[in-house]
Amino acid sequence: MNTNIGFLDQGTPHIVVLGAGAIGGYIGGCLAVAGANVSFLGRTKMLDIVKTHGYRLTDLYGRHSKLAPSEIHFTTDAKVLKLADFVLVAVKSRDTLAAAELLRMHAKPNVTIISFQNGVGNAEALANHLPQFKVVAGMVPFNVVTLPNGHLHCGTEGQLCTESNAVLSPLNTFFEKAGLPLKQFTNFKEIQWGKLILNLNNAVNAISDLPLKEELSQHAYRKCLALLINETLTVLAQAGIHPAKVSKVSAQLLPYILRTPDFVFKRLTASMLKIDEKARSSMWEDLQNQRTTEVTALNGAVVDLAKSIGISAPRNARMVALIQQAEQGEFKALTGKDLLQNLTSPP
Ligand SMILES: NC(=O)c1ccc[n+]([C@@H]2O[C@H](COP(=O)([O-])OP(=O)(O)OC[C@H]3O[C@@H](n4cnc5c(N)ncnc54)[C@H](OP(=O)(O)O)[C@@H]3O)[C@@H](O)[C@H]2O)c1
């Protein structure tokens, strides 16, 4: 294990993962396995795990990569940012501004920052805080869970996306070698909203206290999700935003599919929804660890957008309130039926 900030090789771009948790550990780990020069900036708790066990990276297609502690450069010292050519920001939305401040203090002027965070506002928040740096928005379509002993498991499918930007070309080969090729888009706001629509299930999943596959197998939870998506689509239409198709099904079609009876849903999604038994939303993990979730960056973004154009989004607002209650230590799993009642009852 090397925690020294002078560990990195010269020559190839230095990539620093800022926020080495599930996504940062997984993407950075896959890049390191592929031979990229990666440093992980994270917390002491994760450092201790990685120091003992290294990383084990698996996915639903049978990826099984290992990095021994000696092959990982993991530090809790933000000065490592001084060495970075590229920084992959993978902190939760609540930590974006603190991460931006670390970058402002330590990163060199020509660094490129890629936000691999959910929500529609994180890359913008970084860019606003750091006008002197290049900030590129990214999107992670797949789910990664943190399992014991440094094991990070990617349990769903999807391809990493970023805004189109020539500045990323030195990274493309590494991402390809890592089995995570970057797909680049110009209309990134639409991609972000397309992803946010899928992330509306994070709160439903967290409140169900069930693995994703089990939650989505229940009609009542799917109806709740369909309500939240429909409301979001209405708000987006009124705001003139067209969410991109970021999964096999367009956002407009999703509510119809979600409302089908269980046996139809199972058949329809058998070939297009690859989720394994272990996958859960990271919002569920946050609630279990009594941490502030990203609900305000997800459902809350819908509520804010609605407000900004003079309408309301009561179902998403209700979902925000339920998760915030749970954040205050009042977590109580809701059945699909109870959640549906909650979302549809008058305020
Ligand atoms: N997990 C998924 O499946 C998934 C999928 C797609 C997108 N995403 C998005 O990816 C982003 C990251 O999610 P995640 O699940 O990887 O979160 P995570 O597992 O909580 O990882 C973030 C890590 O960053 C650490 N951190 C926060 N601020 C830091 C700082 N200033 N310096 C060093 N470390 C810091 C956190 O430590 P503490 O918690 O101790 O503060 C945590 O260990 C989120 O926006 C999420 O929505 C996640």
The ligand as an SDF file (V2000), in Angstrom:
LIG
                    3D

 48 52  0  0  0  0  0  0  0  0999 V2000
  -23.3720    4.0560   -6.2140 N   0  0  0  0  0  0  0  0  0  0  0  0
  -23.9830    4.0040   -7.3660 C   0  0  0  0  0  0  0  0  0  0  0  0
  -24.4610    2.9620   -7.7840 O   0  0  0  0  0  0  0  0  0  0  0  0
  -24.0900    5.2130   -8.2500 C   0  0  0  0  0  0  0  0  0  0  0  0
  -24.4970    5.0460   -9.5880 C   0  0  0  0  0  0  0  0  0  0  0  0
  -24.5240    6.1380  -10.4340 C   0  0  0  0  0  0  0  0  0  0  0  0
  -24.1760    7.3720   -9.9520 C   0  0  0  0  0  0  0  0  0  0  0  0
  -23.8090    7.5170   -8.6460 N   0  0  0  0  0  0  0  0  0  0  0  0
  -23.4750    8.8440   -8.1900 C   0  0  0  0  0  0  0  0  0  0  0  0
  -22.0800    8.8920   -7.9760 O   0  0  0  0  0  0  0  0  0  0  0  0
  -21.7790    9.8120   -6.9220 C   0  0  0  0  0  0  0  0  0  0  0  0
  -20.9810    9.0640   -5.8540 C   0  0  0  0  0  0  0  0  0  0  0  0
  -21.8160    8.0580   -5.3160 O   0  0  0  0  0  0  0  0  0  0  0  0
  -21.2430    6.8200   -4.5020 P   0  0  0  0  0  0  0  0  0  0  0  0
  -22.3500    5.8590   -4.3700 O   0  0  0  0  0  0  0  0  0  0  0  0
  -19.9440    6.3680   -5.0660 O   0  0  0  0  0  0  0  0  0  0  0  0
  -20.9720    7.5230   -3.1000 O   0  0  0  0  0  0  0  0  0  0  0  0
  -20.1060    6.9660   -1.8670 P   0  0  0  0  0  0  0  0  0  0  0  0
  -19.9880    5.4870   -1.9390 O   0  0  0  0  0  0  0  0  0  0  0  0
  -20.6590    7.5900   -0.6450 O   0  0  0  0  0  0  0  0  0  0  0  0
  -18.6560    7.5450   -2.1780 O   0  0  0  0  0  0  0  0  0  0  0  0
  -18.2750    8.8750   -1.9870 C   0  0  0  0  0  0  0  0  0  0  0  0
  -17.0580    8.8360   -1.1020 C   0  0  0  0  0  0  0  0  0  0  0  0
  -16.4370   10.0980   -1.1180 O   0  0  0  0  0  0  0  0  0  0  0  0
  -16.0160   10.3980    0.2150 C   0  0  0  0  0  0  0  0  0  0  0  0
  -15.8120   11.8260    0.3030 N   0  0  0  0  0  0  0  0  0  0  0  0
  -16.7310   12.8250    0.3930 C   0  0  0  0  0  0  0  0  0  0  0  0
  -16.1230   14.0220    0.4280 N   0  0  0  0  0  0  0  0  0  0  0  0
  -14.7940   13.7730    0.3600 C   0  0  0  0  0  0  0  0  0  0  0  0
  -13.6520   14.5980    0.3800 C   0  0  0  0  0  0  0  0  0  0  0  0
  -13.7500   15.9260    0.4480 N   0  0  0  0  0  0  0  0  0  0  0  0
  -12.4310   14.0080    0.3260 N   0  0  0  0  0  0  0  0  0  0  0  0
  -12.3240   12.6740    0.2470 C   0  0  0  0  0  0  0  0  0  0  0  0
  -13.3680   11.8280    0.2290 N   0  0  0  0  0  0  0  0  0  0  0  0
  -14.5880   12.3800    0.2920 C   0  0  0  0  0  0  0  0  0  0  0  0
  -17.1730    9.8790    1.0360 C   0  0  0  0  0  0  0  0  0  0  0  0
  -16.8350    9.7600    2.3980 O   0  0  0  0  0  0  0  0  0  0  0  0
  -17.9550   10.0600    3.5500 P   0  0  0  0  0  0  0  0  0  0  0  0
  -19.1950    9.4050    3.1010 O   0  0  0  0  0  0  0  0  0  0  0  0
  -17.3220    9.4810    4.7530 O   0  0  0  0  0  0  0  0  0  0  0  0
  -18.1060   11.5320    3.5980 O   0  0  0  0  0  0  0  0  0  0  0  0
  -17.4000    8.5320    0.3610 C   0  0  0  0  0  0  0  0  0  0  0  0
  -16.4940    7.5620    0.8510 O   0  0  0  0  0  0  0  0  0  0  0  0
  -23.1410   10.3230   -6.4180 C   0  0  0  0  0  0  0  0  0  0  0  0
  -23.4970   11.5200   -7.0500 O   0  0  0  0  0  0  0  0  0  0  0  0
  -24.0980    9.2160   -6.8690 C   0  0  0  0  0  0  0  0  0  0  0  0
  -25.4320    9.6540   -7.0570 O   0  0  0  0  0  0  0  0  0  0  0  0
  -23.7640    6.4730   -7.7820 C   0  0  0  0  0  0  0  0  0  0  0  0
  1  2  1  0
  2  3  2  0
  2  4  1  0
  4  5  1  0
  4 48  2  0
  5  6  2  0
  6  7  1  0
  7  8  2  0
  8  9  1  0
  8 48  1  0
  9 10  1  0
  9 46  1  0
 10 11  1  0
 11 12  1  0
 11 44  1  0
 12 13  1  0
 13 14  1  0
 14 15  2  0
 14 16  1  0
 14 17  1  0
 17 18  1  0
 18 19  2  0
 18 20  1  0
 18 21  1  0
 21 22  1  0
 22 23  1  0
 23 24  1  0
 23 42  1  0
 24 25  1  0
 25 26  1  0
 25 36  1  0
 26 27  1  0
 26 35  1  0
 27 28  2  0
 28 29  1  0
 29 30  1  0
 29 35  2  0
 30 31  1  0
 30 32  2  0
 32 33  1  0
 33 34  2  0
 34 35  1  0
 36 37  1  0
 36 42  1  0
 37 38  1  0
 38 39  2  0
 38 40  1  0
 38 41  1  0
 42 43  1  0
 44 45  1  0
 44 46  1  0
 46 47  1  0
M  CHG  2   8   1  16  -1
M  END
$$$$
